[in-house]
Each structure stands twice: as C-alpha cells, then as structure tokens.
Amino acid sequence: MHFQMNTNQEDELGPFRRFLRKRLKGWMLRHQLPSNFWIHMVGIPMAIAGVVCLFSLPLGLWWVGVAMLVFGYFLQWIGHCWEGNDVGEWAAIKRLLG
C-alpha cells in the first residue's frame, strides 16, 4: 500500500489525524512483506484479547490472558525476524535512547 497526499490535503487534516497518518505510514514501511503484515493481523488482536482476558476472566484463568498476550507478541516478533527489522516497541526505545 502506498499513501500519498498533496500539501493542500495535509494542511486540511487536524493535528491528531496528521499524527495517526504519520504513524500508519511508518507502520506500513516496517511491515512490507505480506507474511509479516498478515502474521501481525493475527498477533495484534491476540495480544489485545490477552490483555482483555487477563482483566476479565476469573482469577483461576489468569494464565489464558498471559498466554494469549505472549503468543500474540511472539507472532509479531517472528514477522519482524522475517522482515529483518525491530519490533515497534524496541524500535521506539532505541529512538529515545539515540
């Protein structure tokens, strides 16, 4: 996918939409391989569902949420290994530290 906007269109966007568009563009650049993109389409919802399960399931089933969260992140890590770049959180930490 390729996003392109002319200057007039970008000026019409609010600051929040410009922020989101910039993040989406960066995300798409780091997920160009179809296999990486699609493994993220499974891993991201799984990790989010894991967090939801962690806080909504009975205490005896806490491990289900943790397992979903860990496996969802593991899938994303595999995708980044295929792509040859860092996972998003690690890349952000590296940017902050220089």
PARO-715423 format. One line per 4 residues: number of its first residue (from 1); their letters; for each residue x, y, z of N, C-alpha, C, O. Coordinates in steps of 0.2 Angstrom, whole numbers, plus 5000, padded with zeros to 4 digits. Atoms other than C-alpha are relative to their C-alpha. Layout:
% residues N
NUM) A) X,Y,Z,X,Y,Z,X,Y,Z,X,Y,Z  ...
% end
This chain:
% residues 98
1) MHFQ) 5004,4994,5000,5000,5000,5000,5004,5006,5000,5010,5006,5003  4996,4994,5001,5006,5017,4996,4995,5006,5001,4990,5007,4998  5004,4994,4998,4999,5033,5004,5004,5006,4997,5010,5007,4998  4997,4994,5003,5002,5050,4995,4994,5005,5001,4989,5004,4998
5) MNTN) 5004,4995,4999,4994,5066,4999,5003,5007,4997,5009,5007,4999  4996,4994,5002,4997,5083,4991,4999,5005,5007,4996,5004,5011  4999,4995,4994,5001,5098,5003,4993,5003,5002,4992,5003,5008  5007,4997,4998,4983,5105,5002,4996,4995,5005,4993,4997,5010
9) QEDE) 5003,5005,4996,4976,5089,5009,5003,4999,5006,4999,4999,5011  4997,5000,4993,4988,5088,5023,4999,5005,5004,4998,5005,5010  5002,4994,4996,4985,5105,5028,4993,5000,5003,4992,5003,5008  5007,5001,4997,4966,5101,5030,5000,4995,5006,4995,4996,5009
13) LGPF) 5000,5005,4994,4970,5087,5042,5001,5003,5006,5006,5008,5007  4999,4997,4994,4969,5091,5060,5007,4997,5003,5009,4992,5000  4994,5002,4997,4985,5088,5071,4999,4992,5002,5004,4989,5001  5001,5007,4998,4978,5071,5078,5000,4996,4994,5003,4990,4994
17) RRFL) 5001,5004,5006,4974,5065,5060,5007,4999,4997,5009,4994,4994  4993,5000,5003,4992,5070,5054,5004,4995,5004,5008,4992,5001  4996,5004,4996,4999,5061,5069,4999,4993,4998,5003,4989,4998  5002,5007,5002,4989,5045,5065,5003,4998,4993,5005,4992,4992
21) RKRL) 4998,5002,5007,4993,5046,5046,5008,4999,5000,5010,4994,4997  4993,5001,5000,5012,5048,5050,5002,4993,5004,5006,4989,5001  4999,5006,4997,5011,5033,5062,4999,4994,4996,5002,4989,4995  5002,5005,5005,5002,5022,5049,5005,4999,4995,5006,4994,4993
25) KGWM) 4995,5000,5005,5014,5027,5036,5007,4996,5002,5009,4992,4999  4994,5004,4997,5029,5021,5047,4999,4993,5001,5003,4989,5000  5001,5007,4999,5020,5005,5052,5000,4996,4993,5002,4991,4993  5000,5003,5006,5017,5001,5034,5007,4999,4997,5008,4994,4993
29) LRHQ) 4993,5001,5002,5035,5004,5030,5004,4994,5003,5008,4991,5000  4997,5005,4996,5040,4992,5043,4997,4993,4999,4999,4988,5002  5004,5007,5001,5028,4978,5038,4998,4999,4992,4992,4999,4990  5001,5000,5007,5030,4977,5019,4999,4993,4997,4996,4992,4992
33) LPSN) 5000,5007,5002,5032,4958,5017,4992,4998,5002,4990,4999,5008  5007,5003,4998,5014,4950,5016,5000,4996,5006,4995,4996,5010  5000,5004,4994,5019,4937,5028,5000,5003,5007,4997,5002,5011  5000,4996,4994,5024,4950,5041,4994,5003,5001,4991,5003,5007
37) FWIH) 5006,4996,4999,5009,4960,5038,4994,4995,5003,4991,4997,5008  5005,5005,4998,4997,4945,5040,5001,4997,5006,4996,4995,5010  4999,5003,4993,5005,4937,5055,4999,5006,5005,4997,5004,5011  5002,4994,4995,5003,4955,5063,4992,5000,5001,4989,5002,5006
41) MVGI) 5008,5000,5000,4984,4954,5058,4997,4994,5005,4992,4995,5007  5002,5005,4995,4983,4938,5069,5003,5002,5007,5000,5002,5012  4997,4999,4993,4996,4943,5083,4998,5006,5004,4997,5006,5010  5002,4994,4996,4990,4961,5087,4993,4999,5003,4993,5000,5009
45) PMAI) 5006,5001,4997,4972,4956,5090,5000,4995,5006,4997,4995,5011  4999,5005,4995,4978,4941,5100,5003,5003,5006,5000,5001,5012  4997,4997,4994,4989,4951,5111,4995,5005,5004,4994,5005,5010  5005,4996,4997,4975,4964,5114,4994,4996,5004,4992,4997,5009
49) AGVV) 5005,5004,4997,4962,4950,5118,5003,4997,5006,5000,4996,5011  4997,5003,4994,4975,4943,5130,5000,5005,5006,4998,5003,5012  5001,4995,4994,4975,4959,5140,4993,5001,5002,4992,5001,5008  5007,4999,4998,4956,4960,5140,4999,4994,5004,4995,4994,5009
53) CLFS) 5001,5007,4996,4956,4941,5146,5003,5001,5007,5000,4998,5012  4996,4999,4994,4969,4945,5159,4996,5004,5005,4996,5002,5011  5004,4996,4995,4957,4958,5167,4993,4998,5001,4989,5000,5005  5007,5001,4999,4940,4950,5164,4999,4993,5001,4993,4991,5004
57) LPLG) 5001,5007,4999,4942,4931,5166,5001,4999,5008,5004,5003,5011  4999,5001,4993,4941,4924,5184,5007,4999,5001,5011,4997,4997  4993,5000,4998,4957,4924,5194,5003,4993,4998,5009,4993,4997  4997,5006,5001,4960,4905,5191,5002,4999,4993,5005,4994,4991
61) LWWV) 4998,5001,5007,4961,4908,5172,5004,5006,4998,5005,5007,4992  4995,4995,5001,4974,4922,5173,5005,4998,4994,5007,5002,4990  4994,5003,5004,4986,4911,5163,4997,5000,4992,5001,5001,4988  5003,5000,5007,4974,4911,5147,5002,5007,4997,5004,5008,4992
65) GVAM) 4999,4994,5002,4976,4930,5146,5008,5001,4999,5010,5004,4994  4993,5000,5000,4995,4929,5149,5002,4996,4993,5007,4999,4990  4998,5004,5006,4997,4915,5136,4998,5003,4993,5002,5003,4989  5002,4996,5006,4987,4925,5123,5004,5006,4998,5006,5007,4993
69) LVFG) 4996,4994,5001,4997,4941,5126,5007,4998,4997,5010,5001,4993  4993,5003,5002,5014,4931,5125,5000,4997,4993,5005,4999,4989  5000,5003,5006,5009,4921,5110,4999,5005,4994,5002,5005,4989  5001,4994,5004,5002,4937,5101,5007,5004,4998,5008,5005,4992
73) YFLQ) 4993,4996,5001,5019,4946,5104,5005,4995,4996,5009,4998,4992  4996,5005,5003,5028,4930,5099,4999,5000,4992,5004,5000,4988  5002,5000,5007,5019,4930,5082,5003,5006,4996,5006,5006,4991  4997,4994,5003,5024,4948,5079,5007,5000,4999,5010,5003,4995
77) WIGH) 4993,5001,5001,5042,4945,5083,5002,4996,4995,5007,4998,4991  4998,5004,5005,5043,4931,5071,4999,5004,4993,5003,5004,4989  5001,4996,5006,5036,4943,5057,5005,5005,5000,5008,5006,4994  4995,4995,5001,5049,4956,5061,5007,4996,4999,5011,4999,4996
81) CWEG) 4994,5004,5002,5063,4942,5060,5000,4999,4993,5005,5000,4989  5001,5001,5007,5056,4938,5043,5002,5007,4996,5005,5007,4991  4999,4993,5004,5056,4957,5038,5007,5002,5001,5010,5006,4997  4993,4997,4999,5073,4960,5046,5001,5006,5004,5005,5010,5003
85) NDVG) 5000,4994,4996,5068,4974,5057,4998,4999,5007,4996,4994,5009  5001,5000,4992,5065,4978,5076,4992,5000,5001,4989,5003,4997  5007,4999,4998,5048,4976,5084,4999,5007,5002,5004,5010,5004  5002,4992,4999,5039,4993,5086,5002,5002,5007,5005,5008,5007
89) EWAA) 4998,4998,4993,5042,4994,5105,5007,5001,5001,5010,5006,5003  4993,5000,4999,5060,4990,5104,5003,5006,4995,5008,5009,4997  4998,4995,5004,5062,5002,5089,4999,5007,5003,5003,5012,5003  5002,4994,4997,5054,5016,5099,5005,5001,5006,5007,5007,5007
93) IKRL) 4995,4999,4995,5066,5013,5114,5006,5002,4997,5010,5006,5000  4993,4998,5003,5081,5014,5103,5000,5007,4997,5005,5010,4998  5000,4993,5002,5075,5030,5095,5000,5005,5006,5004,5010,5006  4999,4995,4994,5073,5038,5113,5007,5000,5003,5009,5005,5005
97) LG) 4993,5000,4997,5090,5032,5118,5005,5003,4995,5011,5003,4997  4995,4998,5005,5098,5038,5102,5003,4995,4996,5007,4996,4992
% end
